[in-house]
């Protein structure tokens, strides 16, 4: 059954719950999260390719007879270290620890190149290409300019330290200087390009997601997005044994507005109604347009008596609108989650029954469902 409650239109709504509000926006990821998810596969691919390239260089150098067998244990040891870092990257499911792993792999690789130079009999000039390629290959994976600068310092200083410690000619040193300068410039350009490209993609995806989630006329959640967030709010309330209520709202005699005044006037009226409703709801409340002139609201952590006050406040706000369609009114059905309710579906069904009773009782009123 349902009963009419004449609540105070000016009643204060319950305060927003910060925890619940955070839960409703948990799906919205920051740019850092976006980068982490998209760059991790690239980091893993680079680490695999780097380890394979280093092992291949060892095999080729061994086959060519240019490795000092007395020092080969050094390069084999650093190969195991590279493999351990790569294994850690592969096993990382948090998608958040790959940055230190990436720096570790880079540092180990610089050491590995230097050890390879010390263990072969052809001199340091043979490893210049490896020192040069490393900063260029890794430049797209650094999430921030600060990370890129740190990586650039590592890849620039390590080769010159190696050439200072190991036997090398002045020509070798100048050759390294020339190629490292070109590599640093190239890696900076590549990093800036990929950074801007990823940021542009992130913004575009955000815009597309926003368009998919919101009604293009009223700017509130569309039916599908409303059900997703409302279901999340209801399940959270059930898990925490908290109350949750719902409002089912219908604009009275809206079809006659479209028939008599045209759809443009009807659309303007819907925008006014949606704005008036949204302005009087909490940020934590889930508000959506279900289609046509029907709206729904899920009120987390809200008892039914407070939900009735909110509904009366919304009804009064719409009745006071200055609309090109003339006097606008709404009918509202109110329900609170029951133990026997089938989650969000049952809650909205109860509110819908109360709405039908409100319209049958003369419209422009609030009805409460009581099972």
N, C-alpha and C positions, 0 to 999 in steps of 0.2 A: 504494500500500500504506500501511498505518498501523502504528505501533508504540507500545507503552505506555511512558511515561516516568514514573517515580516521582520527581517533583521535590520539593524541600523546601517544605512548606506555609508555612513562615515566611519564605520568601525575600522580600527587599525589592523592591518594584515600582520601575520606572524613574521618575525625576523627571519632573514635568510640564513640558512645553514652553510657555513663555509665549506664543510667537508662534503656535503651533498653537491654543492655547486662545483667543487673541484672534480667530483665524480662524473658529473654530466659533461664536463669538458675534457675528460681524460683522453678521449679519442683524438683531440686536436694536438698534433705533434709540432714541436718547435723546429726551426731550421736545423739546429744541431742534430736532433733526432733524425730528421730527414737525411742529412748528410751521412750520418753513421750507418743508416740502413742501406744507403745506395753505394757508399764507398767501400764497405767491408768486402763485398765480392771482388772488387778491383784490387784491394790490398792483398787478399788471399791469392789472387791470380798472379800478381807481381812477385809475391814471396815464392810461389811455386816455380815460376819461370826463373827467378834469380837463383834458387837452389839448383835447379836442373842445369842452368848455364855454368854455375861454378863447378859442379861435379863433372860436366862435360869438358871443361877446361883442364881439370885435373887428369881426366882420362887421356885427353889429347896430348897434354904435356908429358905424361908418363909414357905413352906410346912413342912419342918423339924422342924420348930419352933425355929431356932437358930438365927433369926434376932432380933435385939433390935428395937422394934417398935418405940421407941422415936427417933431413928437415921435413920429410913428408908427413911425419906425425903431427906437425903443427897445423898443416892445412887440413888434415883429416879431423883433428880436434875441433877446429873452427867450423868445419862442415857439419859436425854433429851439433854444435851450438846453433847453427842456422836452422838445421832440421828441427831442433827442439822449439825454437821460436815459431817456425812455420806450423808445427803441430799444435802449439798453444793457440795460434790464430784460427786454425781449423776447428778447434774444440770450443772456442769462445762463442757461447750462445747469447751472451748479454748484449752484444753489439756495442759495448761501451769501453771495453778494455783494449781495443785494437790500436789505439793511438800510442800507448806506451810500448805495446808489442811492435808496432811499426818503427818506432824510434830504435828499439832494441835490435830489430833486424837490420836497420840501416847501419847502426854502429858496428854490429858484428860483420856486416858485409864489407865495410871499409877496412876493418882489421883483416878480414879474409883476403882481400885483394893485396894488402901490404905483405901478408905472410906468403902469399903465392909469389909475389915479386922476389921475396928473400929466398924462396926455395927453388927458384928456377935459375938456370945458367945463362939466360938470354938478356938479363938486365931489366931495369925498371921500365924501359920504354915499351915493353910488351904489354904492360898492364894499364897504360894511359887510356886506351879506349874504354876499359871497364870503369875507371874513375870518372870519365867524361859522361858515359851513358847513364850512370846511376842517378844523378840529380835530375836529368831530363825525364827519365822513366817514372820517378817517384813524384814529380811535381804536381800531378793532378789529384793526389790522394790526401793532401794536407787540408784539414777542415778550415783552418784560419790562416790569415797572413802571418800571425805570430809563429804558428807551427811551421809554416813554410820557411820563414827566416831562420829558425833554429836548425831545420834540416839543411838549409843552404849553407849555413856556417859549418855544420858537420861535414858535408860533402866537399866543401872548399878547403877546409883546414887539414883534414886527414891526409889527402894526397901529398900536400907539401911537407907535412911532418914525415910521411913515409919516405919521400924523396930526399929529405934532409938526413934521415937516419941511415938509409940504404945507400950503397955506392951509386952515384949518378953523376953525369956530366952536366956542364952548364947548358949545353944544348938540350939535354933531356929536361932540365928544369924550365927553360924558356918555352919548350914545346908544351909542357904540361900547363904552364901559365896561359899560353895562347888558347889552348883547347878548353881549359876550365873557365876562362872568361866567356867564351862563346857558349859553353854549356850553361853557365849561370844566367846569362841573358835569355837564352832559349827557354830554360826552365821557368823563369819569372813570367815570361809571356804566356807560356802554357798554363801555369798556375792561375794567373789572372783570368784567362779566357775560361777555363773550366769552372772557376769560382763564380764568375758572373753568369755563366750558362746554367749552372745548378741553381743559383738563386732565382733566376728567371723562371726556370721550370717549377721550382717550389711555389713561387707566387702564382703561376698559371694554374697549377694543380689546386691551390687553395681557392682561387676564383671559381674554378669548375666545380669543386666540392661545395662551395657556398651556393652556387646556382642550382646544384642538384638537390640541396637540402632545404632551400627556402622557396616560398611561393613568390613568383615574379610580380604579382599584383600587390600583395599585402606586406611582403618582406618577412613573414613568419614561417615557421617550419611547415613543410609539406607533410602529407599524411604519413608517408613511409618513415621520414626522419622523426616525426612526432612519436610514432609507435616505437621506434628504436629507443629513443631517450626516455619515453614514458615507461616502457617495459623495464629499462634499467633502474629507474627511480622506484618502481613498484617492487622489483625483486630485492633492491637494497633495503627498502622499508620492511619487507617480510623477513629478511635475514636479521635485521636489527630489532625486530619486534616494535617498529615505530608505526604510528598511524599514517595513512595516506588517503587523500580524498580526490575526487574528480568532479569536474563541471562539464556538462554537455550543453552547448549554447547554439541557439538557432535564431536568426534574424526573422522577426515576425513579418509575414506577408511580403517576403522579398520578391517573389515571382511577379507580383502585381507591379512592383517598382520597375522591373525590367520591361514588362509588357506595356505599361503606360508611359514611362519616361525614357526608356531606351537603356541599352546595356552600359553606355558610358556613364550615365547617372548612377546605375546600379553598382558599377565598379567603384566609382567615387565613394558611394555609401559604404561599401565593404572596407575600403581603405580607412575611412573614418572610424568605423566600428573596431577594426583590428587594432588601430593605433590607440583608441580609447581603452580597450581591454588590456593591451600590453603595458600601457603606462601605469596601470594599477595592479600589476602583478610583480612578484618578487623575481629577482634574477634566477633563483633556484627553481621556480615553477616552470613546467614544461607546457608550452602553448603552441598549438598548431591549428592549421586550417584543414579540415577533413574533406572538404569539397563543397563547391557552391557557397551557400551561406551558413554552413555548419562549422563550428569551432569546438575545440575541446581543450581542457586544462587539467593537468595532473598537479596536485598540491602536496609535495612531500612534507612529512612531519606536521600534518595539519588535521586536527579533529574536525568532525562534521559541523559542530556549532560555529567554529571559526570559518569553515568553508562556506556556510550559509551567509555569514556576514560579508565575506568576499564577494559572493554571488550577488547579493543585494547591492553592494557597492558598484559592481560592474553594470548591473541593470540600470541603476540611477545615472551612471555616467553616460551610457548610451542614450537614455531618454533625454538628457540635457544637451545632446549634440545639435549644432546648427548645420543641417544637412540640405543639399540641393534637392534631395528626395523628400523633404518634409520631415515630419516626426518619425523617428526611428525607435523601435523597441526590440527587446530581445526576451526570449524565454530561456530559462536556465534549469537544468536538472542537476541535482547534487547527490552524490553518493560517497560513502566511506567504505574502504576495503573491509570485507567481511571474511571470517575464517573460512567460509565455504565458497568464497569467490574464486574463480579460475584465473587468478592473476589479473593482468591488465584487461584482458577481454571481459572477464566477469565484472570488473569495476566499471568499465565503460558501458556495459550492457545495463547495469543498474542505473547509471546516470541517464542513459538514453530512455529508460522506462519513466524516470522522473520527468524528463523533458517532454515526453508525449503527454503526460498528465498535466504539465504546465500549459501546454498548448490547448489541450482539451478543456482546461478550466478557464480559458479566456485570454491567454497570452499575456505578455508583459508581466511575468511573475516568476517566482522561484519556487521550485518544488523539491522536496527532499524524499529520496527513496528510503523506505524502511522494509526490509524483508521479513 
